[in-house]
Amino acid sequence: MKVEFSSVESYIVKAGKFFIFILFFIFNASIVSAQDSALIEAKSMVDTSTITIGDRIKYSIIIDRAEGLRIEKPGEGLNLGMFEIKDYVFHKPEEKDGRIIERYDFTISVYDTGKFTIPAFPIAYFLEDTGYVFKIIEAPSIDIFVQSVLTGEEAKELKDIKPPIYIPFNYMFWISIAAVIILAGLIGFLGYRLWKRHKEKGYIFTPPPPPKPAHEIALAALAELYQNDLLEKGAYKEFFSRLSQIVRAYLEGRYFILALEETTSEIMRDIFDHIKEQDLLKDLENILTLSDLVKFAKYIPETDEINQAKQEALDFVNNTKVVYEIEEESGQQSAHSDQLLVADGVKSCGEAVPPGKAEC
């Protein structure tokens, strides 16, 4: 019995020593682990753990390390198993309370359904006083659940493609299109005819009234000028400017010369081809010359000169105006054609006039 008791006692002693060794090993490992965690810590996280096929996940690795610690950073070609990297962003390291925090974001996706695991990512770190000796710490793995976009009955049975839909011929639609085209063509044709008529005749519907004869316009303008009080106010320059302009406009309308743009000498040169009477030429030259003196030389005319210029302007217009005469003809024409314009070659005031006009 004494022998058996010694064997049991020896066994108990050995077991106690082994238990103490195990406790010592676990204690040392926890101390080392605590020391390592004080130097570096690696985290992994996602913005969602449940997606459908093709959805994108934001996967982040966050490393919190001491300042004197050197690590091997994750690369762009990170192996994430079944997940495909679509994009990545490496943030600038931040310093906080004597530690360095680094963040690496990856945009990933997967194209199958089921449960997938983003594998743990190992990170090697080096202490400055250990040279090339490194240790490994891992960013934890994360499970992702990928669901199908089909749900309920549709997930169990695929339905056939629907047959083509028959669209009947729409007669009213095409009749409307044809009517619009015909109407547009008619409008275009009428517009072209109106444009052509306006181009050929100068009007579209009603012809404009015939222009007033040049002498009627000139006489009306002279009457209006003589009735105002410019001379009483001493506005000689304005009075003779308007008088000269009225006479020049009459010459343009009556003889078709550019009198409004010509000097007095040029007007007298051109008008000589139309008027041969010296009295009329002298009256015209006196009017234009006196007007030039008042306008440009600040000449103040006498009352007699003013009255003479006014009368000469009236006489010149009245003696050179176009007058229509009535010519009696024998009975082969109707009574409505008795009044005719004096034809070509008739002279008035000693001058040949353009066809269709006559003067006295």
MISESE-587054 format. One line per field, with one value per residue (C-alpha): residue number from 1; residue in one letter; chain; x, y, z. Coordinates in steps of 0.2 Angstrom, whole numbers, padded with zeros to 4 digits. Layout:
% MISESE-587054
pos	NUM, ...
code	a, ...
unit	A, ...
X	X, ...
Y	Y, ...
Z	Z, ...
***
This chain:
% MISESE-587054
pos	1, 2, 3, 4, 5, 6, 7, 8, 9, 10, 11, 12, 13, 14, 15, 16, 17, 18, 19, 20, 21, 22, 23, 24, 25, 26, 27, 28, 29, 30, 31, 32, 33, 34, 35, 36, 37, 38, 39, 40, 41, 42, 43, 44, 45, 46, 47, 48, 49, 50, 51, 52, 53, 54, 55, 56, 57, 58, 59, 60, 61, 62, 63, 64, 65, 66, 67, 68, 69, 70, 71, 72, 73, 74, 75, 76, 77, 78, 79, 80, 81, 82, 83, 84, 85, 86, 87, 88, 89, 90, 91, 92, 93, 94, 95, 96, 97, 98, 99, 100, 101, 102, 103, 104, 105, 106, 107, 108, 109, 110, 111, 112, 113, 114, 115, 116, 117, 118, 119, 120, 121, 122, 123, 124, 125, 126, 127, 128, 129, 130, 131, 132, 133, 134, 135, 136, 137, 138, 139, 140, 141, 142, 143, 144, 145, 146, 147, 148, 149, 150, 151, 152, 153, 154, 155, 156, 157, 158, 159, 160, 161, 162, 163, 164, 165, 166, 167, 168, 169, 170, 171, 172, 173, 174, 175, 176, 177, 178, 179, 180, 181, 182, 183, 184, 185, 186, 187, 188, 189, 190, 191, 192, 193, 194, 195, 196, 197, 198, 199, 200, 201, 202, 203, 204, 205, 206, 207, 208, 209, 210, 211, 212, 213, 214, 215, 216, 217, 218, 219, 220, 221, 222, 223, 224, 225, 226, 227, 228, 229, 230, 231, 232, 233, 234, 235, 236, 237, 238, 239, 240, 241, 242, 243, 244, 245, 246, 247, 248, 249, 250, 251, 252, 253, 254, 255, 256, 257, 258, 259, 260, 261, 262, 263, 264, 265, 266, 267, 268, 269, 270, 271, 272, 273, 274, 275, 276, 277, 278, 279, 280, 281, 282, 283, 284, 285, 286, 287, 288, 289, 290, 291, 292, 293, 294, 295, 296, 297, 298, 299, 300, 301, 302, 303, 304, 305, 306, 307, 308, 309, 310, 311, 312, 313, 314, 315, 316, 317, 318, 319, 320, 321, 322, 323, 324, 325, 326, 327, 328, 329, 330, 331, 332, 333, 334, 335, 336, 337, 338, 339, 340, 341, 342, 343, 344, 345, 346, 347, 348, 349, 350, 351, 352, 353, 354, 355, 356, 357, 358, 359, 360
code	m, k, v, e, f, s, s, v, e, s, y, i, v, k, a, g, k, f, f, i, f, i, l, f, f, i, f, n, a, s, i, v, s, a, q, d, s, a, l, i, e, a, k, s, m, v, d, t, s, t, i, t, i, g, d, r, i, k, y, s, i, i, i, d, r, a, e, g, l, r, i, e, k, p, g, e, g, l, n, l, g, m, f, e, i, k, d, y, v, f, h, k, p, e, e, k, d, g, r, i, i, e, r, y, d, f, t, i, s, v, y, d, t, g, k, f, t, i, p, a, f, p, i, a, y, f, l, e, d, t, g, y, v, f, k, i, i, e, a, p, s, i, d, i, f, v, q, s, v, l, t, g, e, e, a, k, e, l, k, d, i, k, p, p, i, y, i, p, f, n, y, m, f, w, i, s, i, a, a, v, i, i, l, a, g, l, i, g, f, l, g, y, r, l, w, k, r, h, k, e, k, g, y, i, f, t, p, p, p, p, p, k, p, a, h, e, i, a, l, a, a, l, a, e, l, y, q, n, d, l, l, e, k, g, a, y, k, e, f, f, s, r, l, s, q, i, v, r, a, y, l, e, g, r, y, f, i, l, a, l, e, e, t, t, s, e, i, m, r, d, i, f, d, h, i, k, e, q, d, l, l, k, d, l, e, n, i, l, t, l, s, d, l, v, k, f, a, k, y, i, p, e, t, d, e, i, n, q, a, k, q, e, a, l, d, f, v, n, n, t, k, v, v, y, e, i, e, e, e, s, g, q, q, s, a, h, s, d, q, l, l, v, a, d, g, v, k, s, c, g, e, a, v, p, p, g, k, a, e, c
unit	A, A, A, A, A, A, A, A, A, A, A, A, A, A, A, A, A, A, A, A, A, A, A, A, A, A, A, A, A, A, A, A, A, A, A, A, A, A, A, A, A, A, A, A, A, A, A, A, A, A, A, A, A, A, A, A, A, A, A, A, A, A, A, A, A, A, A, A, A, A, A, A, A, A, A, A, A, A, A, A, A, A, A, A, A, A, A, A, A, A, A, A, A, A, A, A, A, A, A, A, A, A, A, A, A, A, A, A, A, A, A, A, A, A, A, A, A, A, A, A, A, A, A, A, A, A, A, A, A, A, A, A, A, A, A, A, A, A, A, A, A, A, A, A, A, A, A, A, A, A, A, A, A, A, A, A, A, A, A, A, A, A, A, A, A, A, A, A, A, A, A, A, A, A, A, A, A, A, A, A, A, A, A, A, A, A, A, A, A, A, A, A, A, A, A, A, A, A, A, A, A, A, A, A, A, A, A, A, A, A, A, A, A, A, A, A, A, A, A, A, A, A, A, A, A, A, A, A, A, A, A, A, A, A, A, A, A, A, A, A, A, A, A, A, A, A, A, A, A, A, A, A, A, A, A, A, A, A, A, A, A, A, A, A, A, A, A, A, A, A, A, A, A, A, A, A, A, A, A, A, A, A, A, A, A, A, A, A, A, A, A, A, A, A, A, A, A, A, A, A, A, A, A, A, A, A, A, A, A, A, A, A, A, A, A, A, A, A, A, A, A, A, A, A, A, A, A, A, A, A, A, A, A, A, A, A, A, A, A, A, A, A, A, A, A, A, A, A, A, A, A, A, A, A, A, A, A, A, A, A
X	0000, 0015, 0021, 0005, 0003, 0021, 0016, 0000, 0010, 0023, 0009, 0001, 0017, 0021, 0004, 0005, 0022, 0014, 0000, 0011, 0021, 0005, 0000, 0017, 0017, -0001, 0005, 0020, 0010, -0003, 0011, 0018, 0001, -0002, 0015, 0011, -0006, 0002, 0013, 0001, -0017, -0026, -0045, -0055, -0073, -0086, -0101, -0113, -0112, -0127, -0129, -0136, -0126, -0116, -0118, -0102, -0095, -0083, -0070, -0057, -0041, -0036, -0019, -0016, 0003, 0017, 0027, 0044, 0036, 0039, 0026, 0023, 0008, -0006, -0004, -0015, -0015, -0023, -0030, -0048, -0053, -0069, -0070, -0065, -0057, -0066, -0057, -0046, -0041, -0025, -0027, -0013, -0007, -0014, -0004, -0015, -0009, 0009, 0002, 0000, -0017, -0017, -0033, -0034, -0051, -0056, -0072, -0075, -0089, -0094, -0104, -0111, -0124, -0120, -0109, -0091, -0077, -0065, -0050, -0039, -0026, -0008, 0002, 0021, 0029, 0047, 0054, 0068, 0080, 0077, 0084, 0075, 0066, 0047, 0031, 0014, -0003, -0019, -0034, -0049, -0059, -0077, -0091, -0102, -0119, -0124, -0142, -0150, -0160, -0175, -0187, -0202, -0210, -0198, -0183, -0191, -0197, -0191, -0205, -0203, -0201, -0218, -0222, -0221, -0236, -0245, -0248, -0262, -0260, -0266, -0275, -0280, -0262, -0255, -0270, -0267, -0248, -0253, -0265, -0252, -0239, -0252, -0257, -0239, -0236, -0251, -0245, -0227, -0234, -0245, -0231, -0220, -0233, -0235, -0217, -0215, -0229, -0222, -0205, -0212, -0226, -0220, -0236, -0246, -0264, -0268, -0257, -0250, -0257, -0247, -0234, -0238, -0230, -0214, -0222, -0236, -0224, -0213, -0227, -0235, -0218, -0215, -0232, -0228, -0211, -0218, -0231, -0219, -0211, -0192, -0189, -0197, -0186, -0171, -0167, -0161, -0149, -0163, -0175, -0163, -0157, -0175, -0178, -0163, -0168, -0185, -0179, -0166, -0179, -0190, -0175, -0172, -0191, -0193, -0177, -0170, -0153, -0144, -0147, -0147, -0129, -0122, -0115, -0123, -0111, -0114, -0133, -0132, -0120, -0133, -0149, -0143, -0146, -0165, -0168, -0163, -0173, -0160, -0173, -0177, -0158, -0155, -0169, -0163, -0145, -0150, -0160, -0146, -0132, -0141, -0145, -0126, -0121, -0133, -0129, -0110, -0105, -0117, -0124, -0139, -0150, -0160, -0179, -0180, -0168, -0178, -0195, -0186, -0179, -0197, -0205, -0192, -0194, -0213, -0211, -0197, -0208, -0224, -0215, -0206, -0220, -0228, -0246, -0257, -0267, -0283, -0282, -0297, -0297, -0308, -0321, -0313, -0310, -0323, -0328, -0318, -0302, -0304, -0292, -0274, -0257, -0247, -0235, -0217, -0209, -0221, -0212, -0216, -0206, -0194, -0189, -0192, -0198, -0198, -0211, -0228, -0226, -0230, -0226, -0230
Y	0000, 0012, 0009, 0013, 0029, 0035, 0032, 0042, 0056, 0056, 0057, 0072, 0081, 0079, 0085, 0100, 0105, 0102, 0113, 0127, 0126, 0128, 0143, 0151, 0148, 0156, 0170, 0174, 0173, 0185, 0197, 0196, 0198, 0213, 0220, 0217, 0225, 0240, 0242, 0238, 0234, 0230, 0231, 0227, 0233, 0234, 0246, 0232, 0213, 0208, 0213, 0207, 0202, 0216, 0227, 0236, 0235, 0247, 0237, 0246, 0240, 0252, 0250, 0259, 0258, 0266, 0279, 0269, 0254, 0250, 0239, 0232, 0241, 0233, 0234, 0238, 0220, 0214, 0196, 0196, 0179, 0179, 0198, 0209, 0226, 0240, 0255, 0259, 0275, 0275, 0289, 0300, 0293, 0303, 0306, 0305, 0304, 0298, 0285, 0283, 0278, 0272, 0268, 0259, 0258, 0246, 0246, 0227, 0217, 0199, 0191, 0175, 0171, 0163, 0166, 0173, 0177, 0192, 0183, 0189, 0201, 0198, 0213, 0212, 0224, 0227, 0234, 0246, 0236, 0219, 0222, 0211, 0201, 0203, 0198, 0196, 0203, 0200, 0211, 0199, 0191, 0196, 0186, 0193, 0186, 0188, 0187, 0184, 0198, 0186, 0183, 0172, 0163, 0171, 0163, 0146, 0147, 0156, 0162, 0162, 0178, 0185, 0184, 0200, 0212, 0214, 0232, 0235, 0247, 0265, 0272, 0288, 0292, 0290, 0300, 0314, 0314, 0315, 0329, 0339, 0336, 0342, 0357, 0362, 0360, 0372, 0385, 0384, 0386, 0401, 0409, 0407, 0415, 0429, 0432, 0431, 0444, 0456, 0454, 0457, 0471, 0478, 0473, 0458, 0462, 0480, 0491, 0506, 0523, 0532, 0544, 0562, 0573, 0581, 0599, 0595, 0590, 0605, 0617, 0610, 0611, 0629, 0634, 0626, 0635, 0652, 0651, 0648, 0661, 0657, 0674, 0683, 0674, 0678, 0660, 0664, 0649, 0636, 0645, 0645, 0627, 0621, 0631, 0624, 0606, 0608, 0614, 0601, 0587, 0594, 0593, 0575, 0570, 0580, 0578, 0563, 0571, 0568, 0586, 0583, 0576, 0589, 0606, 0621, 0621, 0602, 0605, 0619, 0608, 0594, 0604, 0612, 0596, 0598, 0617, 0629, 0644, 0657, 0665, 0648, 0644, 0661, 0660, 0642, 0648, 0664, 0653, 0640, 0653, 0664, 0649, 0644, 0661, 0661, 0643, 0643, 0662, 0668, 0680, 0690, 0694, 0709, 0708, 0711, 0697, 0685, 0690, 0688, 0670, 0665, 0671, 0663, 0646, 0646, 0652, 0639, 0625, 0631, 0634, 0617, 0606, 0592, 0595, 0582, 0588, 0581, 0576, 0574, 0559, 0553, 0540, 0523, 0523, 0523, 0538, 0531, 0533, 0551, 0557, 0552, 0558, 0568, 0555, 0555, 0570, 0584, 0598, 0610, 0625, 0621, 0604, 0586, 0575, 0557, 0545, 0546, 0563, 0581, 0598, 0616
Z	0000, 0003, -0014, -0022, -0012, -0018, -0036, -0035, -0026, -0040, -0053, -0044, -0043, -0061, -0066, -0056, -0064, -0081, -0077, -0070, -0086, -0096, -0086, -0088, -0107, -0108, -0097, -0108, -0124, -0117, -0112, -0130, -0137, -0126, -0131, -0150, -0148, -0140, -0155, -0170, -0172, -0189, -0192, -0207, -0210, -0224, -0226, -0229, -0227, -0238, -0256, -0272, -0288, -0295, -0280, -0274, -0256, -0248, -0239, -0228, -0219, -0204, -0197, -0180, -0176, -0165, -0173, -0173, -0182, -0200, -0210, -0227, -0234, -0244, -0263, -0277, -0282, -0266, -0267, -0260, -0266, -0276, -0275, -0289, -0285, -0294, -0286, -0272, -0262, -0250, -0238, -0231, -0214, -0199, -0182, -0167, -0149, -0154, -0165, -0184, -0192, -0210, -0220, -0236, -0245, -0258, -0269, -0273, -0280, -0284, -0297, -0289, -0276, -0259, -0244, -0248, -0236, -0238, -0232, -0218, -0224, -0216, -0213, -0209, -0197, -0191, -0176, -0178, -0167, -0174, -0192, -0205, -0192, -0194, -0186, -0194, -0189, -0199, -0203, -0199, -0212, -0216, -0222, -0236, -0241, -0259, -0264, -0281, -0289, -0292, -0277, -0274, -0288, -0301, -0293, -0296, -0314, -0329, -0340, -0359, -0370, -0375, -0393, -0404, -0403, -0419, -0423, -0436, -0450, -0445, -0460, -0451, -0446, -0464, -0471, -0459, -0464, -0482, -0479, -0470, -0484, -0497, -0487, -0484, -0503, -0507, -0494, -0501, -0519, -0514, -0505, -0520, -0532, -0520, -0519, -0538, -0540, -0528, -0536, -0554, -0550, -0533, -0524, -0519, -0518, -0521, -0532, -0523, -0528, -0541, -0535, -0535, -0549, -0544, -0547, -0535, -0521, -0524, -0524, -0508, -0500, -0505, -0499, -0482, -0481, -0486, -0472, -0458, -0448, -0451, -0459, -0445, -0433, -0443, -0447, -0464, -0465, -0461, -0473, -0488, -0484, -0485, -0501, -0510, -0505, -0512, -0528, -0529, -0525, -0539, -0551, -0547, -0549, -0565, -0574, -0566, -0561, -0544, -0539, -0520, -0521, -0534, -0532, -0540, -0554, -0557, -0557, -0570, -0581, -0581, -0582, -0598, -0607, -0603, -0602, -0616, -0610, -0603, -0591, -0583, -0581, -0574, -0561, -0556, -0554, -0544, -0532, -0529, -0528, -0515, -0505, -0505, -0499, -0485, -0480, -0481, -0481, -0468, -0480, -0474, -0489, -0492, -0492, -0510, -0513, -0502, -0511, -0528, -0524, -0517, -0533, -0544, -0536, -0539, -0557, -0561, -0555, -0564, -0580, -0581, -0574, -0584, -0590, -0598, -0613, -0620, -0638, -0649, -0661, -0675, -0672, -0673, -0654, -0640, -0630, -0615, -0625, -0629, -0616, -0620, -0615, -0627, -0635, -0638, -0647, -0641, -0634, -0620, -0615, -0629, -0624, -0629, -0614, -0610, -0618, -0611, -0604, -0610, -0604, -0608
***
